[in-house]
Amino acid sequence: MVVNVFTSCFKKASSLDPGKYLVVSISRFNPRGFNGVSLKSLAPSRQLLSDYKKGLSWDEYSKRYRLECLTSGGVKSALSLLLSHTHGRDIVLCCYESPSMNCHRFLLADFIQDCFGYNVKEIV
């Protein structure tokens, strides 16, 4: 069964039907009450987040995030395993940023599209 892959923020994802969507956190820390799957290996490091908040450009942040999180074979295997265990539910990759802000989930969405061929869309 083919599933769809989406991205969203926790605020929106909290209202999604868990029977239809597998909500996956790609953040270092989850919001209180979060009961989905957590893939912290896809979250930016504390140092990268700190550098970005201190003025690191989006281009440099993007390069460093790709090097930190998207270059290892572990990412592909984690995503492959996740995709094979959805029980027919669509996957929603979540973090805290609103859809109007630069965010690592959009970099991850591009990676998933390139590696797996999914057309990843944002749920707003």
Secondary structure, DSSP 8 states (H G I E B T S, - for coil): ----EEEEEHHHHTTS-TTTEEEEE-SSS--TT--SEE-GGGS--HHHHHHHHTT--HHHHHHHHHHHHSSSHHHHHHHHHHHHTSTT-EEEEEESS-TTS--HHHHHHHHHHHHH----EE--
